[in-house]
Amino acid sequence: MIDYAEKRDFLRMPIDCELTFTVSGSGRQYQGSVINLSSKGILFTSSEKFDPGTSLDIILTPSNSLTPPMQATVVVSRVISNDVLFEVGCEITEIKS
C-alpha cells in the first residue's frame, strides 16, 4: 500500500467565483474564473496568457453577497494552456483591506 502525505502547508479550497484583475500598473481589466484558493495562492482560468513573474492586482468576488470581495496582489508562478483557456497559478503576495 502506498501512503500519501500532503506536502502543502495550506490546503486548497475549491471555489467557483468570478475574478477581475489587471496587470499591476496598467489600466486594462481582465476577467477570469477561480478554480481554487489557499492562504498563499490562487489558481484561476483566463483567456489571456501571462508570463511567470508578472504581478497582478486581483478582485475576487464571491457569489454569496454576504462575503465581501477579496482584493490582493499576486505574482504569476505558472501558466498551463488547455485548448481554450489558460490556467494561471499565482502566489498571493499581499491581501488588501
Buried (B, 14 or more C-beta within 10 A) or exposed (E): EEEEEEEEEEEBEEBEBBBBBBBEEEEEEBEBEBBBBBEBBBBBBBEBEBEEEBBBBBBBBBEEEEEEEBEBBBBBBEBEEEEEBBBBBBEBEEEEE
